[in-house]
Amino acid sequence: MNTIILNGSPKGNSEKCNSQIFAEQFVKDMKNPCEIKCIAQNVPKELAQYVADFDAIILILPLYIHAMPGIVMKFIEELEPATSKGKSIGFIIQAGFIETAQHKYVGRYLENLAERLNYSYLGTVSKGEAAAIYMYPKMFKKVLKLLSELGVAYEKNHAFDDEVVKKLTNPYELSKFKLWLLRLVNKVGLGNIGWHKVLRENDVMDKRLDRPFL
Ligand SMILES: Cc1cc2nc3c(=O)[nH]c(=O)nc-3n(C[C@H](O)[C@H](O)[C@H](O)COP(=O)(O)O)c2cc1C
């Protein structure tokens, strides 16, 4: 099975790109690692023609404002339906918010897309709380290991492993206790530590409460 991995982030193969980290981790322990291409660094039409020669496509994409990046949509519009059976497509969505429930709308679209393209649908893997992976990879060792396990199982079975998918997708929704804890963290200001660091670094801390449109 000849599979191509596509990175759908506008950041392309930058070292700050989580989708690229996901892609590299997915192929890391494969016996014959799949080729990775970045949508951002290719002409959509040419890339669509290129991927048509593969048996399978795995598209890894981030969520920006609950939706897929515009470059992914532009690329999808260039894809032609397969003329014969036997091709397959799967998706890995990664995003910053903890709950993967927010991925379901894009997920439904992607499932329909597979059908419209006459590809078998391999499924959509979701991972939340992924925004900081490129900054603190050591804190995400478990996630990175799961991704390489997903890749190894994919190479063997041409499918996403249910158990690994379940672990990555968790939590779909936060428990009441976790929600309460998060509200507390925000109330005492702990949730602002990271944001305030960025504001200070950019010398705009004193402007953080400005309301220029009023
Ligand atoms: C402008 C912007 C909008 C975002 N919108 C969402 C969102 O709606 N939901 C979410 O979970 N994460 C959101 N994120 C976080 C990204 O999905 C997250 O950082 C992701 O890992 C980025 O992947 P990339 O590095 O591959 O582009 C947003 C980030 C930015 C910068």
The ligand as a Tripos MOL2 file, in Angstrom:
@<TRIPOS>MOLECULE
LIG
   31    33     1     0     0
SMALL
NO_CHARGES

@<TRIPOS>ATOM
      1 C1         -5.7220   31.9260   14.8280 C.3       1 LIG1
      2 C2         -5.8170   30.6190   15.5330 C.ar      1 LIG1
      3 C3         -7.0420   29.9920   15.6650 C.ar      1 LIG1
      4 C4         -7.1600   28.7730   16.3320 C.ar      1 LIG1
      5 N1         -8.3960   28.2060   16.4740 N.ar      1 LIG1
      6 C5         -8.5120   27.0330   17.1850 C.ar      1 LIG1
      7 C6         -9.7870   26.4370   17.3820 C.ar      1 LIG1
      8 O1        -10.8150   26.9140   16.9110 O.2       1 LIG1
      9 N2         -9.8420   25.3090   18.1120 N.ar      1 LIG1
     10 C7         -8.7280   24.7390   18.6660 C.ar      1 LIG1
     11 O2         -8.8450   23.7170   19.3420 O.2       1 LIG1
     12 N3         -7.5060   25.2680   18.4620 N.ar      1 LIG1
     13 C8         -7.3650   26.3910   17.7390 C.ar      1 LIG1
     14 N4         -6.1290   26.9410   17.5260 N.ar      1 LIG1
     15 C9         -4.9360   26.1980   17.9830 C.3       1 LIG1
     16 C10        -4.3160   25.3720   16.8590 C.3       1 LIG1
     17 O3         -5.2580   24.4390   16.3470 O.3       1 LIG1
     18 C11        -3.1210   24.5960   17.4100 C.3       1 LIG1
     19 O4         -2.1530   25.5050   17.8520 O.3       1 LIG1
     20 C12        -2.5280   23.6450   16.4140 C.3       1 LIG1
     21 O5         -1.6470   22.7660   17.0750 O.3       1 LIG1
     22 C13        -1.7760   24.3900   15.3060 C.3       1 LIG1
     23 O6         -1.2740   23.4320   14.4120 O.3       1 LIG1
     24 P1         -0.0990   23.7490   13.3770 P.3       1 LIG1
     25 O7          1.1030   24.1240   14.1970 O.co2     1 LIG1
     26 O8          0.0850   22.4710   12.6600 O.co2     1 LIG1
     27 O9         -0.5850   24.8350   12.4890 O.co2     1 LIG1
     28 C14        -6.0090   28.1510   16.8640 C.ar      1 LIG1
     29 C15        -4.7630   28.7770   16.7180 C.ar      1 LIG1
     30 C16        -4.6650   29.9900   16.0630 C.ar      1 LIG1
     31 C17        -3.3080   30.6500   15.9130 C.3       1 LIG1
@<TRIPOS>BOND
     1     1     2 1
     2     2     3 ar
     3     2    30 ar
     4     3     4 ar
     5     4     5 ar
     6     4    28 ar
     7     5     6 ar
     8     6     7 ar
     9     6    13 1
    10     7     8 2
    11     7     9 ar
    12     9    10 ar
    13    10    11 2
    14    10    12 ar
    15    12    13 ar
    16    13    14 ar
    17    14    15 1
    18    14    28 ar
    19    15    16 1
    20    16    17 1
    21    16    18 1
    22    18    19 1
    23    18    20 1
    24    20    21 1
    25    20    22 1
    26    22    23 1
    27    23    24 1
    28    24    25 2
    29    24    26 1
    30    24    27 1
    31    28    29 ar
    32    29    30 ar
    33    30    31 1
@<TRIPOS>SUBSTRUCTURE
     1 LIG1         1 GROUP 0 **** ****
